[in-house]
């Protein structure tokens, strides 16, 4: 039996078992019977994306006070604008007058409420402990909207950043970027300014990625917000697995950086990515940190116009699709592997190892108890992966991890998170299903980072021996 921290291959005479380490954790499986489900064909090429850089760019920045400003915000704002030649103050709409245009905003706090304490766990950067307590209790907010032409978007964003920093310093508050939906402490805002000073800028510093499960039975929807500040469309990846080596956030950032630096889709929406060719050193280095075995740093994606959903930015939206055939998640995994590579660690263990089989038996019992609450747990953000068998070319069973999407009638359906060792008809990202009785091990990952399961992993780590990989 061959096992990986992510999968297992069961050899018919009981020879070995392989365990591969999954990037974010792992689990195991045994018994025959798994089936490949129908693969979704890729959509036909869609033309009509429009220009990469839009005609206009806008930013909305505010200062939350803790709890009141130390000096009148309007007076401080007027002094800052007066000292900035060429900046046009408007009073009713950013569409009025020439660009760059700026408009002061001082809404009632009830109409522009600060983030709650729970929200600050996810939507804060560099706040001090005292600020974390004070921001939700802010009683006053003031700020401005600023608009530039698309051609001057980066210059306009740099100006907006400086004005917000000065307004916060002069009136005693912390900056809120409404485009990113983030609140910044002073040091974090300075770091953002340093990123904006580079040429080209590191675009990931002015955008945020929201990732969530949009619907039951689907994967994660990951969407950027904030790219409209530099007149770029926001980007979305649909139905992504949460495990198995697909670097969704890094991929989104690489595409955004490529577009910012002048990358242009072809008429059919295809766009070539080359991490090594990125001009911004920080963005390039960060993407290269994710490189694993056999990474090329190059791949081709397909961009398609998409429709924003509730909660998305008020901006154009382009979906990232992937060339080839098969399910969306399978094509995504292949693209991710080309850009970032995959790392496999394989170990062998005896198929009739009593300790290993006992651990698997415990896992089966524990897994059965999870079925009733599966849908509720998934909606809460918990992710279940299971290890199950697939027939190899030699007639043995190879055990691989599946990120479970649905669990009905004793059948678990989901995304294969391993690249098979000896199952040439399957690839990572394929939609597969397996019977519950065939599951060898499971891993339940909670939103807070804790996990349950993985009963057999320790046995394989202790008793396994090196196994050749492809």
C-alpha positions in Angstrom: 0.0 0.0 0.0 1.4 3.4 -1.0 0.4 6.4 0.9 0.9 10.1 0.7 0.2 12.7 3.4 -2.4 13.4 0.8 -3.0 10.0 -0.6 -2.4 6.2 -0.5 -1.7 3.5 -3.1 -2.7 0.0 -1.9 -0.6 -2.7 -3.5 -2.5 -6.0 -3.9 -0.1 -8.3 -2.1 0.4 -5.9 0.7 3.7 -4.3 -0.3 3.5 -0.6 0.4 1.6 2.5 1.2 2.3 6.1 0.3 1.8 9.3 2.2 2.2 12.7 0.7 2.1 16.0 2.6 -0.7 18.3 1.6 0.1 22.0 1.8 -2.4 22.6 4.5 -2.9 19.3 6.2 -3.9 15.8 5.2 -5.8 12.5 5.7 -6.2 8.8 4.2 -8.4 5.8 2.6 -9.0 2.0 1.7 -11.4 -0.3 -0.2 -12.4 -0.4 -3.9 -15.0 1.6 -5.7 -14.6 5.2 -6.7 -16.0 6.8 -9.9 -15.1 9.8 -12.0 -18.1 12.2 -12.4 -18.9 14.1 -15.6 -16.4 16.8 -16.3 -17.7 20.2 -17.3 -16.5 21.4 -20.6 -14.9 24.9 -20.7 -17.0 27.7 -22.0 -16.5 29.0 -25.5 -14.2 31.9 -25.9 -15.9 35.2 -25.2 -14.9 38.5 -26.8 -15.9 41.8 -25.3 -13.7 42.5 -22.3 -13.1 46.0 -23.4 -9.8 47.9 -22.6 -7.7 46.7 -19.7 -7.4 50.3 -18.3 -10.7 52.0 -17.9 -11.4 55.7 -18.5 -11.7 56.7 -14.9 -10.5 55.7 -11.4 -12.0 56.6 -8.1 -11.0 56.1 -4.4 -13.0 56.6 -1.2 -11.0 57.1 1.9 -12.3 58.0 5.4 -10.9 58.6 8.8 -12.5 57.1 11.9 -12.0 59.1 15.1 -11.3 57.5 18.5 -14.0 58.6 19.4 -13.9 62.3 18.2 -11.5 64.3 16.1 -8.8 66.3 17.8 -9.4 69.3 15.4 -12.2 70.1 12.8 -11.8 67.7 9.9 -13.2 70.1 7.3 -10.7 72.8 8.1 -7.8 70.4 7.9 -9.1 69.0 4.6 -9.5 72.4 3.0 -5.9 73.3 4.0 -4.6 70.1 2.4 -6.5 70.7 -0.8 -5.5 74.3 -1.0 -1.8 73.2 -0.8 -2.3 70.7 -3.7 -2.1 72.5 -7.1 -4.3 71.1 -9.8 -6.7 69.3 -7.5 -10.3 70.4 -8.2 -12.7 70.6 -5.3 -16.3 69.7 -6.1 -19.3 69.8 -3.9 -22.0 67.6 -5.5 -20.4 64.9 -7.6 -17.0 63.6 -8.6 -18.2 63.7 -12.2 -18.3 67.5 -12.0 -15.4 69.5 -13.4 -12.0 68.4 -14.6 -9.9 65.6 -13.1 -8.4 65.1 -10.6 -11.5 66.0 -8.6 -12.0 65.7 -4.9 -15.1 65.9 -2.7 -15.3 66.2 1.1 -17.5 63.8 3.0 -18.6 63.9 6.6 -21.7 61.6 6.9 -23.4 60.9 10.2 -21.7 58.0 11.9 -25.0 56.0 11.7 -24.8 56.2 7.9 -21.1 55.2 7.7 -20.7 52.9 10.7 -17.2 51.7 11.7 -16.3 48.0 11.5 -17.4 45.9 14.4 -15.0 44.1 16.7 -15.7 40.8 14.9 -15.0 42.5 11.5 -11.7 43.9 12.7 -10.4 40.3 13.0 -10.4 40.1 9.3 -10.5 43.7 8.0 -7.8 45.5 10.0 -4.1 46.1 9.2 -1.7 47.2 11.9 -4.0 48.6 14.6 -2.7 48.9 18.1 -4.6 47.0 20.9 -6.1 50.3 22.0 -7.2 51.1 18.4 -8.8 47.7 18.1 -11.0 48.6 21.1 -11.6 52.2 20.0 -12.5 51.8 16.3 -15.9 50.1 16.8 -16.9 52.8 19.2 -16.0 55.7 16.9 -18.5 58.6 17.0 -17.3 60.6 14.1 -16.1 60.0 10.5 -14.8 62.2 7.8 -13.1 61.7 4.5 -13.2 62.3 0.8 -13.7 60.8 -2.6 -11.2 61.4 -5.4 -11.4 60.8 -9.1 -8.7 60.6 -11.7 -8.5 59.7 -15.4 -7.6 56.1 -16.1 -4.3 57.2 -17.5 -3.5 59.1 -14.3 -5.0 56.5 -11.9 -1.7 55.6 -10.1 -0.8 59.2 -9.6 -4.3 59.9 -8.3 -4.1 57.0 -5.9 -0.7 58.2 -4.6 -2.2 61.6 -4.0 -5.2 60.2 -2.3 -3.0 58.1 0.0 -0.9 61.1 1.1 -4.0 63.2 1.7 -5.6 60.5 3.9 -2.4 60.1 5.9 -2.2 63.8 6.5 -5.8 64.2 7.4 -5.6 61.3 9.9 -2.4 62.7 11.4 -3.9 66.3 11.7 -7.2 65.2 13.2 -6.3 62.2 15.2 -7.9 59.1 13.6 -7.2 55.9 11.6 -7.7 55.5 7.9 -10.4 53.4 6.3 -10.1 52.4 2.7 -13.7 51.9 1.5 -12.4 50.3 -1.8 -10.4 47.7 0.1 -12.8 47.6 3.1 -9.8 47.7 5.4 -8.9 50.0 8.3 -5.2 50.8 8.7 -3.0 51.8 11.6 -0.5 54.5 10.9 2.5 52.2 10.3 0.5 49.9 8.0 -0.7 52.9 6.1 3.0 54.0 5.7 3.9 50.6 4.4 1.1 50.9 1.8 2.5 54.2 0.8 6.0 52.7 0.3 4.4 50.1 -2.0 2.7 52.9 -4.0 6.0 54.7 -4.3 7.5 51.9 -6.5 7.2 52.0 -10.2 5.3 50.0 -11.1 3.4 49.7 -7.9 2.7 46.4 -6.1 -1.0 46.2 -6.9 -1.7 43.7 -4.2 -1.2 46.5 -1.6 -4.3 48.3 -2.9 -6.7 45.4 -3.4 -8.2 42.8 -1.1 -9.3 39.3 -1.8 -12.6 38.0 -0.4 -13.0 34.3 -0.4 -16.2 32.4 0.6 -18.4 29.5 -0.4 -21.1 31.0 -2.5 -23.5 28.0 -2.6 -23.8 24.6 -1.1 -21.9 21.9 -3.1 -19.6 24.5 -4.7 -16.0 25.5 -3.9 -14.7 28.8 -2.9 -15.4 32.0 -4.8 -12.4 34.3 -4.6 -12.8 37.9 -5.8 -10.7 41.0 -5.6 -12.0 44.4 -4.5 -10.1 47.6 -5.0 -8.6 47.3 -8.4 -10.9 50.0 -9.7 -8.6 52.5 -7.8 -6.1 51.9 -10.6 -8.8 51.7 -13.3 -8.4 47.9 -13.7 -11.3 45.5 -13.6 -11.6 43.4 -10.5 -10.9 39.6 -10.9 -12.8 36.5 -9.8 -12.0 32.8 -9.6 -15.0 30.6 -9.3 -15.4 27.3 -7.6 -11.9 26.9 -6.3 -10.7 24.1 -4.0 -9.5 25.3 -0.6 -6.7 22.6 -0.5 -4.5 20.7 -2.7 -1.9 23.2 -3.8 -3.9 25.6 -5.9 -2.5 29.0 -4.9 -5.7 31.0 -5.6 -4.7 34.3 -3.9 -1.2 34.3 -5.5 -2.7 33.6 -8.9 -5.2 36.5 -8.6 -2.3 38.8 -7.6 -0.1 37.6 -10.5 -2.9 38.3 -13.0 -3.6 41.7 -11.5 0.1 42.6 -11.5 0.4 41.5 -15.1 -2.5 43.6 -16.2 -1.2 46.6 -14.3 2.2 46.3 -16.0 0.7 46.3 -19.4 -0.3 42.7 -20.1 -3.2 42.7 -22.6 -5.5 39.8 -23.4 -5.7 38.5 -27.0 -9.0 38.8 -28.9 -10.1 35.4 -27.5 -9.4 36.5 -23.9 -6.1 34.6 -23.5 -3.4 36.2 -21.4 0.2 34.9 -21.0 1.6 35.0 -17.4 5.3 35.0 -16.6 6.2 35.5 -13.0 9.9 36.0 -13.7 9.0 38.9 -16.1 7.0 40.9 -13.5 8.7 44.3 -13.1 7.7 44.9 -9.5 10.3 43.2 -7.4 8.1 42.6 -4.3 5.3 41.1 -6.3 7.7 38.9 -8.3 9.5 37.7 -5.1 6.2 36.9 -3.3 4.9 34.9 -6.2 8.2 33.0 -6.5 8.0 32.0 -2.8 5.2 29.7 -3.8 7.3 27.8 -6.4 7.5 24.1 -5.9 8.9 21.2 -7.8 8.7 21.5 -11.6 7.4 25.1 -11.5 7.9 27.0 -14.7 6.5 30.3 -13.6 4.6 30.6 -16.9 1.1 29.7 -17.9 -1.8 30.9 -20.0 -5.2 31.9 -18.6 -8.4 33.0 -20.3 -10.3 36.2 -19.2 -14.0 36.5 -19.6 -16.4 39.3 -18.7 -18.5 38.4 -15.6 -21.4 39.9 -13.6 -20.6 41.2 -10.1 -22.5 39.6 -7.3 -23.9 41.2 -4.1 -21.0 42.4 -2.0 -18.6 42.8 -5.0 -17.0 46.1 -5.8 -18.9 48.5 -8.0 -16.5 47.9 -10.9 -16.0 45.9 -14.0 -15.4 42.2 -13.2 -13.4 39.7 -15.2 -13.5 36.0 -14.5 -10.2 34.0 -14.7 -10.8 30.8 -16.7 -8.3 28.2 -17.8 -7.5 26.5 -21.1 -7.9 22.8 -21.8 -10.7 20.3 -21.2 -12.3 18.9 -18.0 -13.8 20.5 -15.0 -13.0 24.1 -14.1 -11.2 23.0 -11.0 -9.1 20.5 -13.0 -8.0 23.1 -15.5 -7.3 25.5 -12.6 -5.1 22.9 -10.9 -3.1 22.3 -14.1 -2.5 26.0 -14.5 -1.5 26.4 -10.9 0.9 23.4 -11.3 2.6 25.0 -14.3 3.0 28.4 -12.5 3.9 27.2 -9.0 4.7 23.5 -9.3 3.6 20.7 -6.9 5.6 19.0 -4.2 5.1 15.3 -3.4 6.5 13.3 -0.5 5.7 9.6 -0.8 6.3 7.0 1.8 5.6 3.2 1.8 4.0 1.1 4.5 2.7 -2.5 4.7 -0.9 -2.9 3.5 -1.6 -5.3 6.3 -0.1 -3.2 9.1 -2.4 -3.8 12.1 -1.7 -0.4 13.6 -2.5 1.4 10.4 -5.7 -0.6 9.8 -6.8 0.1 13.4 -6.3 3.8 12.9 -8.3 3.7 9.7 -11.1 1.9 11.6 -11.2 4.7 14.1 -11.4 7.3 11.3 -14.4 5.5 9.7 -16.3 5.6 13.0 -15.5 9.2 13.6 -16.4 10.2 10.0 -19.8 8.5 10.2 -20.7 10.9 13.1 -20.0 13.9 10.9 -22.6 13.2 8.2 -25.6 14.7 9.9 -24.0 18.1 10.3 -22.0 18.2 7.1 -24.1 20.9 5.3 -24.1 23.2 8.4 -20.4 22.7 8.9 -19.7 23.5 5.3 -21.8 26.7 5.4 -19.8 27.7 8.6 -16.5 27.4 6.7 -15.3 23.9 7.8 -13.8 21.8 5.0 -13.9 18.1 4.9 -11.3 16.0 2.9 -11.3 12.3 2.7 -8.8 9.7 1.4 -10.2 7.0 -0.9 -9.0 4.4 -3.4 -8.6 4.6 -7.2 -7.5 1.7 -9.4 -4.0 2.0 -10.8 -2.8 0.7 -14.2 -1.4 -2.4 -12.5 -4.7 -3.2 -10.8 -3.7 -1.9 -7.3 -5.5 0.8 -5.4 -4.0 4.3 -5.1 -5.4 6.3 -2.2 -5.8 10.1 -2.8 -7.4 13.0 -1.0 -10.8 14.5 -2.1 -12.1 17.8 -0.9 -15.8 16.9 -0.3 -18.5 19.1 -1.8 -21.6 17.0 -1.3 -22.4 13.9 0.9 -25.6 12.1 0.1 -26.8 8.5 0.3 -23.4 7.2 1.5 -21.6 8.9 -1.5 -19.1 11.7 -1.1 -18.5 13.9 -4.2 -15.7 16.4 -4.5 -12.5 17.6 -6.0 -9.4 15.4 -6.3 -6.6 17.3 -4.6 -3.7 15.0 -5.6 -2.0 14.5 -8.9 -2.2 10.7 -9.3 0.9 8.7 -9.3 -0.4 5.8 -11.3 -3.9 6.6 -12.5 -3.3 8.3 -15.9 -7.1 8.9 -16.5 -7.3 11.3 -13.6 -5.7 14.6 -12.7 -5.7 16.9 -9.7 -8.8 19.0 -9.7 -11.1 16.4 -11.3 -14.6 15.9 -9.9 -14.8 12.4 -8.4 -17.1 10.5 -6.0 -16.4 7.7 -3.6 -18.5 5.5 -1.3 -18.4 6.3 2.4 -17.6 2.7 3.2 -14.5 3.0 1.1 -13.0 6.0 3.0 -9.8 5.2 4.7 -9.3 8.4 6.7 -10.6 12.0 6.8 -9.5 15.5 7.9 -11.9 18.2 9.0 -10.4 21.6 8.9 -12.1 24.3 10.9 -12.2 28.0 10.1 -10.0 28.8 13.1 -7.2 26.6 11.8 -7.8 23.6 14.1 -8.4 20.1 12.6 -10.0 16.8 13.4 -9.1 13.4 12.0 -6.0 12.3 10.2 -5.9 9.2 12.3 -3.5 7.3 10.0 -1.0 10.1 9.3 1.1 9.6 12.4 1.4 5.8 11.6 2.6 6.5 8.1 5.1 9.1 9.2 6.6 6.8 11.8 6.6 3.5 9.9 6.7 4.6 6.3 9.7 4.4 4.0 10.7 6.5 1.0 8.8 5.7 -2.2 9.8 6.8 -5.7 7.8 9.6 -7.2 7.1 10.5 -10.8 
